[in-house]
């Protein structure tokens, strides 16, 4: 099993997107748990012993470390009987509470590069984001959905600088947002991306932008609810994060977002960018990557 997992880690490194993702997390969240590579490293994998893995596994068998989510047409009393029968003997030892949600702020620009011979260059810029428990989180996600559509139009459709520009917001315990592109013209692509963020920050979003973004999110939400797996998963994640309301009243939160609120939260967190670049380092102009969103 160790050899299999080590092979997977080594194979992961050969994928540029995986390498870029690891760079982003390490360079942005140094000193936090987010800087660790979730699949592990070759060194840590080699150091595991059979007794160590066994002891860790036994620690996981703890009712206080588990959340059971059931989605289906079942009676609660029947579920309780089944759960008691199969899980009732598990120990219930105390565990540390989940960490409090925080906001992430990035005020300055930075550039981290790794040279690799590739047919295209992989670039991702990391920005801040509000805490997922804040009402601003919903406004921020709508704003970045709008930004994603703007980047697709400007970077791909109009200028043909990339087939895959992207923008997204992550709602973890340590939140962040990001812009991403693969391109043979890194300076031009990054310039357009920053220009689009500048435009949204200074000229503002429109009522049409907000209406369309809400419509997209509503569609995604109900499409996801067609799957019992996605329903169970979203409930489980919301429970772990501390609020089932995050998923059961998701549409209410989205509908409540106003244009001034979205403008304010985007302006607050779209400032500094932690750029991560994988590819031909000779092609980049550092001044382009040093330009803040203003």
N, C-alpha and C positions, 0 to 999 in steps of 0.2 A: 504493500500500500504506500509506503514511503517513496519507493522508486516511482510509482505511478504519479503521485502528487508532485514529486520533484520534476518529472518530465512535463507535467502540466504547467508548472511555474516557468520552466525554461521555454516552453512553447508560447506561453503568454508574452514573454519578453520579445518574441519575434513579431508580434502584432503591434504595429505603430500606434493604433488607438489605445491599446492597453498600456503601452509604455507612456504615452502622453498623459493618460488618466493618472497613472502612478506619480508622474512628475508633478502634476497639478496639486494632488493631495499632499504630497510630501513638502513641496515648496510653499504652499499656502497655509498649511496647518501644522507646521513643525512644532513639536512639543505637545501636541494633543493626540488623542487616540485616532484621529482621522488621518494622521500621517503614516500609520501602519498599513502595509499591504495586506488586505484581507486574505488572499490566498496563501500568504506566508512567503518566506524566502527559502532558498536552498539551504542556508545555514541553520535556520530555525527548524526546518523539517528534519534535517540530519540529526539534530540534537534530541529529538523526541525519543523517549524510551517506552517500552511496553507498559511498565508500571505507571509511568507518568500519564500516559494516555488513559489508562484504566481508572486512575484516581480522578482525573478530570471528568471523565464520563460519569462516574458515580456522583460527582458534585452537581452535574446537570439534572440528575434524577431527583428533582426537588419541586414539589408542587408550587412553591413560591416563585419559581423561575419559569413557570409555564402559563400560557394563556390558551385556553381551549375555545375555539370558535366553531359553532355548528350552524350551518345554513340549510334549511330544508323543512319539509312538512312533517314535523315530529312534535310530540307532546313533551313539555318540559319535565314532567314527572318521570317519563320513560328515559329521557336523556340522563337525568340525575341518577337513576338506578344503574344505567350502563357505566357512567363515569365513576360512580362509587365502586362498582365491581372491578373495573380495570385499573383505576388510578388511586383508589382509596388507601392503598397500603404505602403509597409514596411518602417519604419524609417531608416535613414542612419546616425546614430550618430557615432562620432569618436571612434575608439578603439585603444588600445596599439598595436604597431607592434609586430610581432612574435619575439621571442628571437633569438639572433645570434647563429649560430652553433658553438660548441666548441669541442675540443678534450678532452678525458679523459685519464689521466695517473695514474697508480697505481704502485708505486715503491717498496712498502714493502708488506710483507705477513701479514695476520691477520686471526684469526680463531674465528668464532661465532658458538656456539652450542646451541641446544635445545633438551632436553631429551624427548623421546617419545618411547613407546613400539611399535615397528613395526616389521614386518617380514623381512624387509630389511632396510638399511640405505640410506637416501637421501642426496646427496652431490652436491653442485654447487660452482665452483670457478669463481669469477668475475675478469676480467682483463680490461685494458684500450682499447681504440680504437680511430682512427682519426676522425675528424669532417666529417659529411656526405657530406659536400660541397667540401672536398678535393679529388683530383684524387686518393690519397692513399686509400680512402675508398673502392674503387673497388678492388684494389690489396689486401687489408686486408680481404675483404670478400672471395676472392678466396683462400687466405691462410688458413682461418679457415674452408673452405669447404674441403680442403686437410686434415687439422688436423682432422676433423670429420671422414673422411674415414680411417685415420690411427688409430684413437681410436677404431673404430668399429672392425678393423682387430686385433689390439693388445689386447684390453680389452675383447672383446666378443669372437671373433673367435678363437684366439690362446690360451687364458688363461681362458676363461669361467668365468670371474669375474663379469660379468653383462650382462643382455640382452639389456640394453638401454644406452650405453655411447653416449654422444652427445657433439658437439662443435658448436657454432654459434656466429655471430656478429650482434648486433642491431644497426640500423642507425637512432636513434632518435636525437632530438636536443642535448641531452646529451648521447653520444654513449657509448657502452660498448661491451665487448665480454665475453663469458662464456664457461666453460667446465662443464659437468654434468654427474653424474652416480648414479645409485642405486645398492647397493652391500651389501653382507654379509661380505665382506672382505675389509673394507675401506682403510686400510693402503696399502695393495697390489695394489688396484685399483688406488689410488691417486699417488703412486709411478710410476706406468706404465704411467699414464697420463702426469706427469711432465717429465718423461724420453722422451716421444714422443715429447714434446715441446722443450726439450733440444736438441734433435737430429735435429729437423727442424731448430732450431736457429743456431746451430753450423755447422752441415754438409750440411745444405742447402736444398732447394727444387730442384727438377729436371725439365728438360724441359717437360718430360712426365707428371709430377704432374700438371704443369701449363696448358698444353694442355688439359688434361682430365677435370680439374676443369672448364676451359672456356667452354668446351663442355657441361658439366652438367648445368652450369648457362644459356647457350644459350637455352638448352632444356627446362629448367624451365620457362624461359621467354616466349617462344612461346607457351608452354602449357597453361600458364596463359592468353595469349592473345586470346585463344579460347573462353573465357568467357567474355561477354560484361560487366558483373559486375566487374570482376577483372580489365578490362581495365579502366572502370570509376573510380574505387577505386584508382588505381595507379596514374591516372592523378590528382585526387583530392588531394591525399597526396603530390604529387610532387608540385602542385600549392601552398599548404599551406606551404611547406618547402621553397618555393621561386624559384623553377626552374623546369619547365615542361621538360627541357632537361634531367633530371634525369631518366625519363622513356622513352621518345621518342627516345633518343640516348643511351639507356642503353647498348645495344650490342656493340656500338662503343667504349664506355668507357671500357667495359670488354676486347674487342679485343686489346685495346691499352696498357694493362698492360704488363710489361716486367718482366722477372725473377729477375733481380737485384732490381727493384722497390718493388716487392713482398717480397723479402728477407729482404730488408731494413725496410719496414714498420712492418713486423712481429717481427723482432728483436727489434724494437723501443718500441712496446707496449706489447710484451709478456715478462713481467718482474715479478712484484709483483702480488700476487693473494689474493683476499679477499675470503677466504673459508667460506662456510656456511654449517653446518652439522645438520641434523635432524635424531635422532635415538638413539642408545645405545652409550652413551658417554664413557663408560668404555672400548670400543673396539679401541679407537683411540690413536695413538702415535703422540703427538703434534709436535715432531721433523719432522715427515713426512710432516705435513702441513706447517711447517715453511720454507721448502726448496723452494727457489726462482728458477725461470727459468733462467739458466745461460749458 
